[in-house]
């Protein structure tokens, strides 16, 4: 039987949770340079000003990089958008990683997982789930560098991250309805809301 979310159904104009972890649950990021290189490749393939960009096919709404796994919330307008992004990103980072650490073979636990988001509720709770991940690492998780959370709270936006589809659900001028309050103060259980959408 295939692993959970390894069988993918790719649709146009749809949202997906993309995630993967290191082979054998081993680390894929050992130091700050590793995280920065991975982010560099994300920007390379997602910034509309990059000659290598898939901007016309895909948009990144949220992300978080953890020592042994990563999460993306993605919108694709083209059926092949995710496939093209993940192939380019995985190959580029694996080449860097293997050269730096004198490693050979795959660094990821099989092919990435992808699950279709089928409701607005899943969309906003998945963004919350992704942004809460760094709580496992640090008490100052709100300022974690390798997450898109700051792009949701600051007025200055990055070209390669698009929080608008999520933020449009919130009235940012009222604290009780802000995205920040939703992420940091909401008591609603994530497991109940996300079910098969979250990482296995």
C-alpha positions as CSV (number, residue, x, y, z in Angstrom):
1,X,0.0,0.0,0.0
2,X,1.4,3.4,-0.9
3,X,2.5,5.8,1.9
4,X,0.0,8.4,3.0
5,X,-0.3,11.3,0.5
6,X,2.3,9.8,-1.9
7,X,-0.3,9.2,-4.6
8,X,-1.0,12.6,-6.0
9,X,-3.9,14.1,-7.9
10,X,-2.8,17.3,-9.6
11,X,-5.5,19.9,-10.5
12,X,-5.3,23.3,-12.0
13,X,-6.2,26.3,-9.9
14,X,-5.9,24.4,-6.6
15,X,-4.2,24.6,-3.2
16,X,-1.9,21.9,-1.8
17,X,0.1,21.0,1.3
18,X,3.5,19.8,0.1
19,X,5.9,18.2,2.6
20,X,8.8,15.9,3.0
21,X,11.4,14.8,5.5
22,X,14.9,13.5,5.5
23,X,15.6,9.8,4.7
24,X,15.2,7.8,7.8
25,X,13.9,11.0,9.5
26,X,17.5,12.3,9.5
27,X,18.3,16.0,9.3
28,X,18.3,17.8,6.0
29,X,19.4,21.1,7.5
30,X,22.5,21.1,9.8
31,X,23.4,24.7,10.0
32,X,22.2,28.2,9.0
33,X,23.9,28.0,5.7
34,X,21.8,24.9,4.7
35,X,18.6,26.8,5.5
36,X,19.7,29.8,3.6
37,X,20.7,27.8,0.5
38,X,17.3,26.1,0.5
39,X,15.6,29.5,0.7
40,X,17.8,30.8,-2.1
41,X,16.5,28.0,-4.3
42,X,12.9,28.7,-3.3
43,X,13.4,32.3,-4.3
44,X,15.1,31.3,-7.5
45,X,12.2,29.2,-8.7
46,X,9.4,31.4,-7.3
47,X,10.4,35.0,-7.7
48,X,8.8,36.4,-10.9
49,X,12.0,38.4,-11.6
50,X,14.1,35.2,-11.7
51,X,14.9,33.8,-15.2
52,X,14.3,30.3,-13.7
53,X,11.0,31.1,-12.1
54,X,7.8,29.0,-12.3
55,X,5.8,32.1,-11.1
56,X,3.3,31.8,-14.0
57,X,2.4,28.3,-12.8
58,X,2.7,28.3,-9.0
59,X,2.6,30.5,-6.0
60,X,3.9,29.8,-2.5
61,X,1.5,31.0,0.3
62,X,3.4,29.7,3.3
63,X,6.4,27.6,4.3
64,X,8.5,26.4,7.2
65,X,11.8,24.6,7.2
66,X,12.6,22.4,10.2
67,X,15.8,20.4,10.9
68,X,14.5,17.2,9.3
69,X,11.5,18.2,7.3
70,X,9.7,21.1,5.4
71,X,6.2,22.3,4.7
72,X,4.8,24.3,1.8
73,X,1.3,25.7,1.2
74,X,1.1,26.1,-2.5
75,X,-1.4,27.3,-5.2
76,X,-0.9,26.0,-8.7
77,X,-2.6,27.3,-11.8
78,X,-1.0,24.7,-14.0
79,X,-1.3,20.9,-13.4
80,X,2.5,20.6,-13.8
81,X,3.5,23.5,-11.6
82,X,4.2,21.5,-8.4
83,X,6.0,18.7,-10.3
84,X,8.3,21.2,-12.0
85,X,9.0,23.2,-8.8
86,X,9.7,20.2,-6.6
87,X,11.9,18.4,-9.2
88,X,14.1,21.5,-9.6
89,X,14.2,22.3,-5.9
90,X,14.9,18.8,-4.8
91,X,17.7,18.2,-7.3
92,X,19.3,21.6,-6.6
93,X,19.3,21.2,-2.9
94,X,20.4,17.5,-3.0
95,X,23.4,18.4,-5.1
96,X,24.4,21.1,-2.7
97,X,23.9,18.9,0.3
98,X,25.7,15.9,-1.1
99,X,28.7,18.0,-2.1
100,X,29.0,19.8,1.2
101,X,28.6,16.7,3.4
102,X,30.3,14.2,1.0
103,X,27.1,12.3,0.9
104,X,25.7,10.1,-1.9
105,X,22.2,9.0,-2.8
106,X,18.9,10.5,-1.8
107,X,18.6,12.8,1.1
108,X,14.8,12.8,1.3
109,X,12.4,10.1,2.5
110,X,11.1,9.2,-1.0
111,X,9.2,11.5,-3.2
112,X,7.5,14.5,-1.5
113,X,3.9,14.2,-0.3
114,X,1.1,16.3,-1.7
115,X,-2.4,16.6,-0.5
116,X,-5.2,18.7,-2.1
117,X,-6.8,21.3,0.1
118,X,-10.5,21.1,-0.4
119,X,-12.0,23.8,1.9
120,X,-11.3,27.4,3.1
121,X,-11.2,26.0,6.7
122,X,-8.4,23.6,5.8
123,X,-6.5,26.4,4.0
124,X,-6.4,28.8,6.9
125,X,-5.8,26.1,9.5
126,X,-3.0,24.6,7.5
127,X,-1.3,27.9,7.3
128,X,-1.5,28.1,11.1
129,X,-0.2,24.6,11.4
130,X,2.8,25.4,9.3
131,X,3.6,28.6,11.1
132,X,3.3,26.9,14.5
133,X,5.9,24.3,13.7
134,X,8.9,26.2,15.1
135,X,7.4,26.1,18.6
136,X,9.1,22.7,18.8
137,X,12.5,24.4,18.5
138,X,12.3,27.8,20.2
139,X,10.3,29.9,22.6
140,X,10.8,32.8,20.2
141,X,9.2,30.9,17.4
142,X,7.3,34.1,16.2
143,X,10.6,35.4,14.9
144,X,11.9,32.1,13.4
145,X,13.9,33.0,10.3
146,X,13.0,30.1,8.1
147,X,9.3,30.5,8.0
148,X,6.9,32.7,6.1
149,X,5.2,33.9,9.3
150,X,6.9,37.3,9.3
151,X,5.4,37.9,5.8
152,X,2.0,37.6,7.3
153,X,2.6,40.2,10.0
154,X,4.6,42.8,8.2
155,X,3.4,45.3,5.6
156,X,6.4,44.7,3.4
157,X,5.9,41.6,1.3
158,X,8.4,39.4,-0.5
159,X,7.9,38.9,-4.3
160,X,8.0,35.1,-3.9
161,X,5.6,34.6,-1.0
162,X,1.9,35.4,-1.4
163,X,0.0,35.4,1.9
164,X,-3.0,37.3,0.4
165,X,-5.3,34.3,-0.1
166,X,-5.1,33.5,3.6
167,X,-5.0,37.0,4.9
168,X,-8.1,37.9,3.0
169,X,-10.1,35.8,5.5
170,X,-9.0,38.1,8.3
171,X,-9.7,41.7,9.3
172,X,-6.2,42.8,10.1
173,X,-7.3,46.1,11.6
174,X,-9.1,44.4,14.6
175,X,-6.8,42.4,16.9
176,X,-9.5,39.9,17.7
177,X,-9.8,39.0,14.1
178,X,-6.2,39.3,13.0
179,X,-4.1,36.5,11.6
180,X,-1.7,36.9,14.4
181,X,-4.5,36.3,17.0
182,X,-5.7,33.3,15.0
183,X,-2.3,31.7,15.0
184,X,-1.2,32.5,18.5
185,X,-4.4,32.5,20.5
186,X,-6.8,30.1,18.8
187,X,-7.6,27.1,20.9
188,X,-9.2,25.0,18.2
189,X,-7.3,21.7,17.8
190,X,-5.4,21.4,14.6
191,X,-5.6,17.6,14.3
192,X,-9.4,17.7,14.3
193,X,-9.4,20.5,11.7
194,X,-6.7,19.1,9.4
195,X,-7.1,15.3,9.6
196,X,-5.5,13.8,6.5
197,X,-3.9,17.1,5.4
198,X,-1.2,17.2,8.1
199,X,2.1,15.4,8.0
200,X,2.0,11.7,8.8
